[in-house]
C-alpha cells in the first residue's frame, strides 16, 4: 500500500512552529486514514482506583470515602491509589471496540491513544511508595500504584484530570486537591517529595449534604529523568470532615 506524506509549510516566520507529520495510508484520494507518527502525544483514562469499588468508569456515581476529622486535624493528605483488580472491574469499554491491538488492562481506551513510544501511563500495582507517611511536614495515607511516566521524554508536558464527587459534611469547608509527587533517581531512590497543587475549593453555607462533581486539571512538565521516574498519585486534603467519591482520571501527554 502506498504512503503519501502530508505536510504543512510555513514561510516568512522567524521561528516556524513544529508541525506534526502524518501518513496518508491509502491510494484512494477520497480516503484519509491518519496514523500517529513518532513525537505525537496521547492519553489514557481509567477508573481503576482502589477506593472505587462500585460503578464503571463512565458512571458518575461511586462509593464514598470518609475523610475524617482526625485526618483534617492532622493535615493528612488522602491519596487515591490504583488497583489492577478495580481497573479490570471499572474500565469496561462500551462502544463495541474491534481494534485487535486494544488492551483493556491499560485503561478504558485500551492503549489505542497512547503517546508515541509509550506502552503504559498507569502502574496499577506499583508498591514502591505505597506506605503512609505519618510524621514530618508532609503527611499522607497509604496507597498503591502510580501514574507511569517512565517511557515519556524530558520536555513532555503531563496534564492530569482527576474527577470526583464531594459531599460536604460541614459548611465553610476548604478542600485542597493536588498530586503527591516523589521524584526518584536512577536507583529509584526518592530525591524530593512535594504536593503539586491547584486552587483550593471552598464549600460555603448551603452546601452541606449536597453532591458536587469536580473535574480538576493539574499539569507538570518533565525537566529531568528524575521527573520521568517519579511516583505520583492524586490526593485531597480538607479542614473538615468530607465525603469523597473517586471517579476517574485522564492522563494526557502533550508534545
C-alpha positions as CSV (number, residue, x, y, z in Angstrom):
1,X,0.0,0.0,0.0
2,X,1.4,3.4,-1.0
3,X,2.1,6.0,1.6
4,X,1.9,9.8,0.9
5,X,3.4,12.2,3.4
6,X,1.0,15.1,4.2
7,X,2.9,18.2,5.5
8,X,2.3,21.9,6.0
9,X,4.8,24.5,5.1
10,X,5.1,27.9,6.8
11,X,7.1,30.8,5.3
12,X,8.0,34.3,6.4
13,X,8.2,33.3,10.1
14,X,11.3,33.8,12.1
15,X,10.6,30.7,14.2
16,X,8.3,28.3,12.3
17,X,6.0,26.2,14.6
18,X,6.6,22.5,14.9
19,X,4.3,20.6,12.6
20,X,3.1,17.1,13.2
21,X,3.5,14.9,10.1
22,X,1.0,12.2,9.3
23,X,0.9,9.4,6.7
24,X,-2.0,9.0,4.3
25,X,-2.3,5.3,4.4
26,X,-4.3,4.8,1.2
27,X,-4.0,5.1,-2.5
28,X,-7.6,6.3,-2.7
29,X,-7.7,10.1,-2.7
30,X,-11.1,10.1,-1.1
31,X,-9.9,8.1,1.9
32,X,-7.8,9.8,4.5
33,X,-6.5,7.5,7.3
34,X,-4.1,9.3,9.5
35,X,-1.8,7.3,11.7
36,X,0.2,8.7,14.6
37,X,3.9,9.3,13.9
38,X,6.8,9.4,16.3
39,X,6.7,12.5,18.5
40,X,3.0,12.6,18.9
41,X,1.3,13.0,22.3
42,X,-1.6,10.9,23.5
43,X,-3.6,9.9,26.6
44,X,-5.3,7.1,28.6
45,X,-8.2,7.1,31.0
46,X,-9.1,4.9,34.0
47,X,-11.5,4.5,36.9
48,X,-9.2,1.9,38.5
49,X,-9.0,3.4,41.9
50,X,-8.6,1.2,45.0
51,X,-11.4,3.2,46.7
52,X,-13.8,3.0,43.7
53,X,-15.5,-0.4,44.5
54,X,-18.8,0.5,42.8
55,X,-19.7,1.9,39.4
56,X,-18.0,1.7,36.0
57,X,-15.6,4.3,34.5
58,X,-18.4,6.0,32.6
59,X,-20.7,6.3,35.6
60,X,-20.7,9.5,37.7
61,X,-21.7,7.7,40.9
62,X,-19.3,5.8,43.1
63,X,-18.9,4.8,46.8
64,X,-17.8,7.3,49.4
65,X,-14.5,7.7,51.2
66,X,-14.9,9.4,54.5
67,X,-12.2,12.0,55.0
68,X,-12.4,12.1,58.8
69,X,-12.0,14.8,61.4
70,X,-8.7,13.2,62.6
71,X,-7.3,13.4,59.0
72,X,-8.4,17.0,58.9
73,X,-6.9,17.8,62.3
74,X,-3.5,16.3,61.4
75,X,-3.4,17.9,57.9
76,X,-3.0,14.5,56.2
77,X,-3.5,14.1,52.5
78,X,-5.7,11.3,51.4
79,X,-4.0,9.7,48.4
80,X,-6.1,7.8,45.9
81,X,-4.2,4.7,44.8
82,X,-4.7,2.4,41.9
83,X,-5.5,-1.3,41.7
84,X,-5.4,-3.7,38.7
85,X,-8.3,-5.6,40.3
86,X,-10.5,-2.5,40.4
87,X,-9.2,-1.4,37.0
88,X,-10.4,-4.7,35.4
89,X,-13.8,-4.2,37.0
90,X,-14.3,-0.4,36.4
91,X,-12.6,0.0,32.9
92,X,-15.0,-1.7,30.5
93,X,-15.3,-0.3,27.0
94,X,-18.9,0.2,26.0
95,X,-18.7,1.2,22.3
96,X,-18.0,-2.1,20.7
97,X,-14.3,-1.7,20.1
98,X,-12.9,-4.0,17.3
99,X,-9.3,-2.9,17.0
100,X,-7.2,-6.0,17.5
101,X,-4.5,-4.1,19.4
102,X,-7.0,-3.0,22.1
103,X,-5.8,-4.0,25.6
104,X,-8.3,-3.2,28.3
105,X,-5.6,-3.7,31.1
106,X,-4.0,-0.4,30.0
107,X,-7.2,1.7,30.7
108,X,-10.6,2.4,29.4
109,X,-9.3,3.2,25.9
110,X,-7.2,0.0,25.8
111,X,-3.9,1.8,24.9
112,X,-5.2,2.9,21.5
113,X,-4.4,6.6,22.1
114,X,-1.1,6.3,23.9
115,X,1.7,8.8,23.2
116,X,4.2,7.5,20.6
117,X,6.7,5.2,22.3
118,X,4.7,4.8,25.5
119,X,3.2,1.5,26.4
120,X,1.6,2.4,29.8
121,X,0.6,5.6,31.6
122,X,-0.5,3.8,34.8
123,X,1.3,1.4,37.1
124,X,-1.7,0.0,38.8
125,X,0.1,-2.3,41.3
126,X,3.3,-0.5,41.9
127,X,4.2,-0.7,45.6
128,X,7.4,1.4,45.7
129,X,5.9,4.3,47.7
130,X,2.7,2.6,48.9
131,X,3.4,3.2,52.6
132,X,1.8,6.0,54.6
133,X,3.8,8.9,56.0
134,X,2.6,9.8,59.5
135,X,5.4,12.1,60.7
136,X,7.0,15.3,59.3
137,X,5.7,18.2,57.3
138,X,4.1,16.2,54.5
139,X,1.6,13.6,55.8
140,X,-0.3,11.2,53.5
141,X,-2.2,7.9,53.6
142,X,-1.2,4.5,52.4
143,X,-1.9,3.9,48.7
144,X,-0.6,1.6,46.0
145,X,0.0,2.3,42.3
146,X,1.2,5.4,40.4
147,X,0.9,7.3,37.2
148,X,3.7,5.9,35.0
149,X,5.9,8.4,33.1
150,X,9.0,6.2,32.7
151,X,8.5,5.9,28.9
152,X,7.8,9.6,28.4
153,X,10.5,12.1,27.4
154,X,12.2,15.1,29.1
155,X,10.3,18.1,27.7
156,X,6.9,16.4,27.7
157,X,4.0,18.1,29.5
158,X,1.6,16.0,31.5
159,X,-2.0,17.1,32.0
160,X,-3.9,15.1,34.6
161,X,-7.6,15.4,35.2
162,X,-9.0,14.0,38.4
163,X,-12.8,13.6,38.6
164,X,-14.5,13.0,41.9
165,X,-17.7,13.8,43.8
166,X,-17.7,15.7,47.0
167,X,-20.4,15.8,49.7
168,X,-19.6,18.5,52.4
169,X,-20.3,17.5,56.0
170,X,-19.8,21.0,57.4
171,X,-20.3,24.4,56.0
172,X,-17.3,26.6,55.2
173,X,-15.0,23.7,54.3
174,X,-11.9,24.2,52.1
175,X,-10.8,21.3,50.0
176,X,-7.3,21.1,48.5
177,X,-6.6,18.9,45.5
178,X,-3.2,18.0,44.1
179,X,-0.7,15.4,43.2
180,X,1.7,13.9,45.7
181,X,4.8,13.8,43.6
182,X,8.0,12.0,44.5
183,X,10.9,12.3,42.1
184,X,13.4,9.4,42.1
185,X,17.0,8.9,40.8
186,X,18.1,6.1,38.5
187,X,18.4,3.8,41.5
188,X,14.7,4.5,42.4
189,X,15.8,6.5,45.5
190,X,13.4,9.3,46.3
191,X,15.1,12.7,45.9
192,X,12.2,15.1,46.7
193,X,8.5,14.7,47.7
194,X,6.0,17.5,47.4
195,X,2.3,18.3,46.7
196,X,1.7,19.8,43.3
197,X,-1.4,21.8,44.0
198,X,-4.3,23.5,42.2
199,X,-6.6,26.3,43.5
200,X,-8.5,25.2,46.7
201,X,-12.2,24.6,46.5
202,X,-14.5,26.3,49.1
203,X,-17.9,24.9,50.1
204,X,-19.8,27.5,52.0
205,X,-23.3,27.9,53.5
206,X,-25.9,25.7,51.9
207,X,-23.6,23.1,50.6
208,X,-23.8,20.5,53.4
209,X,-25.3,17.2,52.2
210,X,-25.2,18.2,48.5
211,X,-23.1,16.3,46.0
212,X,-20.7,18.3,43.8
213,X,-18.9,16.9,40.8
214,X,-15.3,18.2,40.4
215,X,-13.1,17.7,37.4
216,X,-9.8,19.2,38.5
217,X,-6.9,19.6,36.0
218,X,-3.3,19.6,37.0
219,X,-0.2,19.9,34.9
220,X,3.5,19.2,35.2
221,X,6.5,19.4,32.9
222,X,9.3,16.9,32.8
223,X,12.6,18.7,33.3
224,X,14.8,15.7,34.0
225,X,14.9,11.9,34.2
226,X,14.0,12.1,37.9
227,X,10.7,13.6,36.9
228,X,10.1,10.7,34.5
229,X,10.9,8.2,37.2
230,X,8.6,9.8,39.8
231,X,5.8,8.1,41.7
232,X,2.7,10.2,41.5
233,X,-0.9,9.9,42.9
234,X,-3.9,12.3,43.1
235,X,-4.7,13.4,46.7
236,X,-7.1,15.6,48.7
237,X,-6.9,17.4,52.0
238,X,-9.7,19.3,53.8
239,X,-10.1,21.3,57.0
240,X,-13.3,19.5,58.0
241,X,-14.8,16.1,57.5
242,X,-16.0,15.5,54.0
243,X,-17.1,12.6,51.7
244,X,-15.2,11.9,48.5
245,X,-16.2,9.6,45.7
246,X,-13.2,9.0,43.4
247,X,-14.4,8.5,39.8
248,X,-11.8,8.7,37.0
249,X,-8.6,10.2,35.9
250,X,-7.4,11.2,32.4
251,X,-3.7,11.3,31.9
252,X,-2.6,13.2,28.7
253,X,1.0,13.7,27.4
254,X,1.5,16.8,25.3
255,X,4.4,17.3,23.0
